[in-house]
């Protein structure tokens, strides 16, 4: 087997790019690097940034005396070879609990106390970074920011416990076991109350996703080109926009369409945010991965959403699978920034998504039976199914004239070519005039 040092991990546009010429399996991936299992009791974390490798190596070295830290076997400029844990995370361990075991609370308080004694400033860990071994022995991973970020109280731990409805149970036990710690946490919360209106989100520029502050401890549940979504309560989330114009556009769609069953409820809006219902359930893309066929019920629900959008003045008729959530109250569709401004008559991205899942033919057949007219409109021209075809798919300009992205591109190239040609002509004419002037001057002499 090849040496794990031959594995290359680099930052991609949306995720890490991994070149693994070895047989070592990938077992984890995060913001700083990727983790590979190299034996039954060892794994190696390979970093994209040598500085982060150095930071975590220093933190692990400082915590080697702590029972809950992984053992370190070897370090390098971009890797750390350490102990591997074949155990569930604390998030998995507590999955079906209605209250947190007091024994776990005691161990978590011990962990936080020992980290503080070791002079770590990050006295925190999300549930997915805590492993539960036999006899409820805890192990913590991911210590890159142990000396960098300042979390005097376990914000991420409390956030994760809140999501799985165990925060109150945990805090009641902390109050009983360590009243002084509980009071210190309460004081911190009172002095640093969360105001979602002031969460900083910045536009990433044309064609790029928004940028968010890593110091914000609210649960980030999604981010894209227009905004970032944070969960702020059990039943609410807030979308913060990098560009106020995008907030204005989506707010218009959502507020004017609250009567539609597939539109999320909106509770509050501002110049750069929309507070709306938190949707409990998988997105349809994830849901369909576990299905062997596309049911008539799902096909009908999709068709109802799309035809209802058209009847209610939506200009962009589409419903990508990742934007549809399967909830107890039916399908809910998110991301409506361009629903009233971009003209798109066919659900092109939905078609492509269903094609990738192998369900497009079945969907179109069912639509033909349920709504022949819509089927005829959707299939009167070939459906683009590849990224290249999608890139030149039909769109309409502000006057309703059908154009294509390819035409725009070619037009831009032609315009640039013509400008270049005009510039060349001017230059040649200038040279000719200069030549004639010199020639005439010679004659006068």
Secondary structure, DSSP 8 states (H G I E B T S, - for coil): ---GGG-EEEE-SSSEEEE--SS--EEEE-SSEEEEE-SSSEEEEEES-HHHHHHHHHHHHHTTTSTTB--EEEE-SSEEEEE---SEEHHHHTTT-SS--HHHHHHHHHHHHHHHHTT-SB----GGGEEE-GGG-EEE---TTTTTS-BSS-HHHHHHHHHTT-HHHHHHHHHHH-HHHHHHHHHHHHHT---GGG--EE---TTS--EE-TT--SEEEEE-SSEEEEE-SSSEEEEEESSHHHHHHHHHHHHHTTTSTTB--EEEE-SSEEEEE---S-BHHHHHTT-SS--HHHHHHHHHHHHHHHHTT-SB----GGGEEEETTEEEE---TTTTTS-B-S-HHHHHHHHHHT-HHHHHHHHHHH-HHHHHHHHSS----SHHHHHT-EEE-TT--EEEHHHHHHHHHHHHHHHHHHHHHHHHHHHHHHHHHHHHHHHH-
